[in-house]
Amino acid sequence: MLKLIKISVACFYTLITISSVFAAGEAVRLDSFPSKRLNNLASLQNGAKLYMNYCVGCHSISQVRYSRLTDLGIKSDQIKKFLLLTDGASLSNTVISSMKKEDAKNWFGKAPPDLSLTARSRSSPNGPGSDWIYTYLRGYYKDESQPTGWNNTVYPGVGMPNVLWELQGINKAVYTEKMENGTMVSSFDKFVIEEPGRMSRVEFDENIADLTAFLVWVAEPVGQFRKQLGVWVLLFLGLFAFVAWRLNAAYWKDIK
C-alpha cells in the first residue's frame, strides 16, 4: 500500500512538471508567419533551396518524394542535377538525410528529428506550427553557457546549433526582469547585433519566411489545392441548394 502511495505521488509530481513545461512553452510570443508565401512558387522554390543547402544534411523529410518537388515548378532534370543526395537515387526516392542515425546519436546525443510534419506537430493554442517555425528559426542568439554555443528564445537549451548564422549574423539576447506575484521573472526583450551576417535583418526574415512556407508545404503538399477545391465545393453546394429550393417550390405549387 505504501509503495502504491509513493508511485501515485511520483506520478502526480511528474504530471505537474510536464504541465509546467507545456505552460512555459505556450507562454512564448510567436511572430505571425506571412502566409501569402504559400501561394508564391518563387518563395516555395527558394525555401526548398534553403532546406537542401542548410537542413537536409541532418533532417530528413521522409514523407516527401523528390518527384513531388515538381509541383513547385522545379524541373525533373534540375532535381536530378542539383538536389538528389546520393548517386544512383531516383525521383521516386524520399528525401532522406545523408547522416546516419548512429552517427547522429554519437555526435549530438540523439538523432535529429524528421521535419515532415513539424508544421503540424508544433501547432498549439499559442499559434499554428508555421508561426512556431518562423519564430524559432529567427530566435537564435549566442550563449557560451550552452554546449553548442547557441541558444534560442523559443526553445531554451536547444541542442541544434544555428546553422544559418552566416546569413543571420550573431545576435545577443537582451532580457528584462520584473516582479510578478512576488517572483522575479525574466522575459525576452530584443536582439542586439554583435556581428552582422551576409543578409540584412529584413532579407533574413524574408528567406526564413520562404523556408517556413516550404516546411508548411511539406507537411501537406496538397494543402493549398484542398483549400481552393473547398471554395468550389461550397459554391457548388450553394448553387445546388438554390436549384433544389426552386424545384421544390415548382413541384408543390399546385398542391394546397
Secondary structure by P-SEA (a helix, b strand, c coil): caaaaaaaaaaaaaaaaaaaaaaaaaacccccccccccccaaaaaaaaaaaaaccccccccccccccccccccccaaaaaccccccccccccccccccccaaaaaaacccccccccccccccccccccaaaaaaaaaacbbbbccccccbbbcccccccccccccccccbbbbbbbbbbcccbbbbbbcbbbbcccccccaaaaaaaaaaaaaaaaaaaccaaaaaaaaaaaaaaaaaaaaaaaaaaaaaaccccc
